[in-house]
């Protein structure tokens, strides 16, 4: 742990937390005005971008300049692509059924319930999941094999996420596919190429801090939390419950890997 700027890293934590909170509170204000809370999904990517930029500024003169620039660029590229995709996807649509169902349970004010259960929670999750990004800014070691392994894993994830989203968007805009299950391209190898992509992105970013073993041990909780969210939480598990009754979905499940990309299975006879 010698040589790592633990004090400066700790000083940056409340500032990055404030940055994440500011993005989510601003989004909350816009959502209340519009009466649609689905826009919070786009704020997820913008908040990670804000945290990375604040961390970069706070770490000036502390960590290796190349590592700082690299982790900032990778995080911002991922976050801005995701946010732009979600904004485009939601344009012209009403409330997301997930948030409609959640807000139907509000014991009082729907807005205050949304603030507590969605916006503040997501602000905290952004801060927690981004800890490896923040910690990597203070690693003084030169760029080594672990960094390039992380960049490669990040690249695999980014391609899966971006290509999977593009394939699904093109599938949905074709009226002939209304009500059908997307089972082409990457979606024939995994039922969730976008979530698998996120998984790789965040484990890749975690590798960028692993040249400082103490910092890696302190922040490994972050990719573990993201993995849980993607597989067991609000990602794969929630979406599959929503899709379970759609015609043809059970056959799709039977022949397609649930998460890790694998060749499609032959249908049983």
C-alpha positions in Angstrom: 0.0 0.0 0.0 3.0 2.3 0.2 3.1 5.0 -2.3 -0.7 5.2 -2.7 -2.3 8.6 -1.9 -4.9 7.3 0.5 -5.4 10.7 2.1 -6.1 12.4 -1.2 -8.4 9.5 -2.3 -10.4 9.8 0.9 -10.7 13.6 0.5 -12.2 13.1 -3.0 -14.9 10.7 -1.9 -17.4 13.3 -0.5 -16.8 15.5 -3.6 -17.6 12.7 -6.0 -20.6 11.7 -3.9 -21.8 15.3 -4.2 -21.3 15.2 -8.0 -23.4 12.1 -8.3 -26.1 13.5 -6.1 -26.2 16.7 -8.1 -26.8 14.9 -11.4 -29.6 12.8 -9.9 -31.3 15.7 -8.2 -31.2 17.8 -11.3 -32.7 14.9 -13.2 -35.4 14.6 -10.5 -36.3 18.2 -11.0 -36.7 17.7 -14.7 -38.7 14.5 -14.2 -41.1 16.1 -11.8 -41.7 18.9 -14.3 -42.3 16.5 -17.2 -44.2 14.0 -15.1 -42.0 11.1 -16.4 -39.4 9.4 -14.3 -38.0 7.1 -17.0 -35.4 9.8 -17.8 -33.5 8.7 -14.6 -32.1 5.8 -16.6 -30.2 8.3 -18.8 -28.9 10.1 -15.7 -27.1 6.8 -14.7 -24.5 7.3 -17.5 -24.2 11.1 -17.0 -23.6 10.6 -13.3 -20.7 8.2 -13.9 -19.3 10.7 -16.3 -19.5 13.5 -13.8 -17.8 11.3 -11.1 -15.0 10.4 -13.4 -14.4 14.1 -14.4 -14.4 15.3 -10.8 -12.1 12.5 -9.8 -9.7 13.4 -12.6 -9.6 17.0 -11.5 -9.2 16.2 -7.8 -6.3 13.8 -8.5 -4.1 16.3 -10.4 -0.5 15.7 -9.4 -1.2 12.5 -7.5 -1.5 9.4 -9.7 0.1 8.4 -13.0 -1.1 10.9 -15.6 -1.6 8.2 -18.3 -3.7 6.0 -16.0 -5.8 9.0 -14.9 -6.5 10.0 -18.5 -7.2 6.5 -19.6 -9.7 5.6 -16.8 -11.4 9.0 -17.3 -11.7 8.5 -21.0 -13.0 4.9 -20.8 -15.6 5.8 -18.1 -16.8 8.9 -20.0 -17.1 7.1 -23.3 -19.1 4.3 -21.7 -21.3 6.7 -19.8 -22.1 9.1 -22.6 -22.8 6.4 -25.1 -25.2 4.7 -22.7 -26.9 8.0 -21.7 -27.3 9.0 -25.4 -28.8 5.6 -26.3 -31.3 5.7 -23.5 -32.4 9.3 -24.3 -32.9 8.3 -28.0 -34.8 5.1 -27.0 -37.2 6.9 -24.6 -38.0 9.8 -26.9 -41.7 10.1 -27.5 -42.6 7.4 -24.9 -44.6 7.7 -21.7 -43.7 6.4 -18.3 -41.6 3.2 -18.0 -43.9 0.4 -16.7 -41.2 -0.4 -14.0 -41.5 3.0 -12.5 -45.3 3.1 -12.9 -45.5 -0.1 -10.9 -43.1 1.2 -8.3 -44.9 4.6 -7.8 -48.2 2.9 -7.6 -47.0 1.6 -4.2 -46.3 5.2 -2.9 -47.8 5.7 0.5 -48.0 9.4 0.0 -46.5 11.8 -2.4 -45.4 9.9 -5.6 -42.6 12.5 -6.2 -41.1 12.2 -2.7 -41.4 8.4 -2.9 -39.6 8.4 -6.3 -36.9 10.7 -4.9 -36.2 8.3 -2.0 -36.6 5.0 -3.8 -35.1 5.8 -7.2 -33.0 9.0 -7.3 -31.2 8.9 -4.0 -30.6 5.2 -4.3 -29.1 5.5 -7.8 -26.9 8.4 -6.7 -25.5 6.2 -3.9 -25.1 3.3 -6.3 -23.2 5.4 -8.8 -20.8 6.5 -6.1 -20.3 3.0 -4.9 -19.9 1.3 -8.3 -17.5 4.0 -9.4 -15.0 3.5 -6.5 -12.5 1.7 -8.7 -12.6 4.6 -11.2 -11.9 7.0 -8.4 -9.2 4.9 -6.8 -7.4 4.3 -10.1 -6.7 8.1 -10.3 -4.3 7.8 -7.4 -2.3 4.8 -8.5 1.3 5.9 -9.1 2.6 2.8 -10.9 3.4 2.9 -14.6 0.9 1.3 -17.0 1.5 -2.5 -17.0 -0.1 -5.7 -18.2 -3.1 -5.5 -15.8 -4.0 -2.1 -17.3 -4.0 -3.4 -20.8 -5.9 -6.5 -19.8 -8.5 -4.2 -18.3 -8.7 -2.1 -21.5 -9.2 -5.2 -23.5 -12.0 -6.5 -21.2 -13.5 -3.0 -21.3 -13.4 -3.1 -25.1 -15.1 -6.5 -25.3 -17.9 -5.2 -23.0 -18.3 -1.9 -24.8 -18.6 -3.7 -28.2 -21.2 -6.1 -26.8 -23.2 -3.4 -25.2 -23.1 -0.9 -28.2 -23.7 -3.6 -30.9 -26.4 -5.3 -28.9 -28.3 -2.1 -28.3 -28.0 -1.1 -32.0 -29.2 -4.6 -33.1 -32.2 -4.4 -30.8 -33.1 -0.9 -31.8 -33.1 -1.8 -35.5 -35.2 -4.9 -34.7 -37.8 -2.9 -32.8 -38.3 -0.2 -35.5 -39.4 -2.8 -38.0 -43.2 -3.2 -37.8 -42.9 -6.8 -38.9 -41.2 -7.6 -35.6 -43.9 -6.2 -33.4 -44.5 -8.7 -30.5 -41.6 -10.9 -31.6 -38.6 -11.9 -29.5 -35.2 -10.6 -30.6 -33.1 -13.6 -31.3 -30.6 -12.4 -33.9 -27.0 -11.3 -34.0 -25.5 -11.1 -30.5 -29.0 -11.9 -29.1 -28.7 -15.4 -30.5 -25.6 -16.0 -28.3 -26.8 -14.4 -25.1 -30.2 -13.2 -24.0 -28.5 -10.1 -22.5 -25.6 -8.8 -24.6 -26.0 -5.3 -23.1 -25.8 -6.6 -19.5 -22.9 -8.9 -20.3 -21.2 -5.9 -21.8 -21.8 -3.8 -18.7 -20.3 -6.7 -16.7 -17.1 -6.7 -18.7 -16.8 -2.9 -18.7 -16.8 -2.7 -14.9 -14.5 -5.6 -14.3 -12.2 -4.1 -16.9 -12.2 -0.8 -15.2 -11.5 -2.6 -11.9 -8.3 -4.0 -13.4 -7.0 -0.5 -13.9 -6.7 -0.1 -10.1 -5.2 -3.6 -9.5 -1.5 -2.3 -9.7 -2.3 -1.0 -6.2 -3.3 -4.2 -4.3 -4.6 -2.3 -1.2 -6.8 0.0 -3.3 -8.0 -3.0 -5.3 -9.0 -4.9 -2.1 -10.8 -1.8 -0.9 -12.9 -1.3 -4.0 -13.6 -4.9 -5.3 -17.0 -4.6 -3.7 -17.9 -2.2 -6.6 -17.8 -4.7 -9.5 -19.3 -7.3 -7.3 -22.3 -5.0 -6.6 -22.6 -4.2 -10.3 -22.5 -7.9 -11.1 -25.3 -8.6 -8.6 -27.4 -5.8 -10.1 -26.9 -7.0 -13.6 -27.6 -10.7 -13.0 -29.8 -10.9 -9.9 -31.2 -7.4 -9.3 -32.7 -4.8 -11.7 -31.1 -6.2 -14.9 -31.4 -9.7 -16.2 -33.7 -11.1 -13.5 -36.2 -8.3 -13.7 -36.3 -8.2 -17.5 -36.8 -11.9 -17.8 -39.8 -11.8 -15.3 -41.3 -9.1 -17.6 -40.7 -11.1 -20.7 -41.7 -14.6 -19.4 -45.2 -14.5 -20.8 -44.3 -13.3 -24.3 -45.1 -15.8 -27.1 -41.9 -17.6 -28.2 -39.8 -16.5 -25.2 -39.6 -19.9 -23.5 -38.2 -21.4 -26.7 -35.7 -18.6 -26.9 -34.7 -19.3 -23.3 -34.2 -23.0 -24.1 -31.8 -22.4 -26.9 -29.9 -19.2 -25.8 -27.4 -18.7 -23.0 -28.7 -16.7 -20.1 -25.7 -14.4 -19.7 -22.2 -15.5 -21.0 -22.2 -15.7 -24.8 -22.3 -19.3 -26.1 -23.3 -20.8 -29.4 -27.1 -21.3 -29.6 -28.2 -24.7 -28.4 -30.0 -27.1 -30.8 -33.7 -27.4 -30.2 -34.7 -30.6 -28.4 -36.6 -33.1 -30.5 
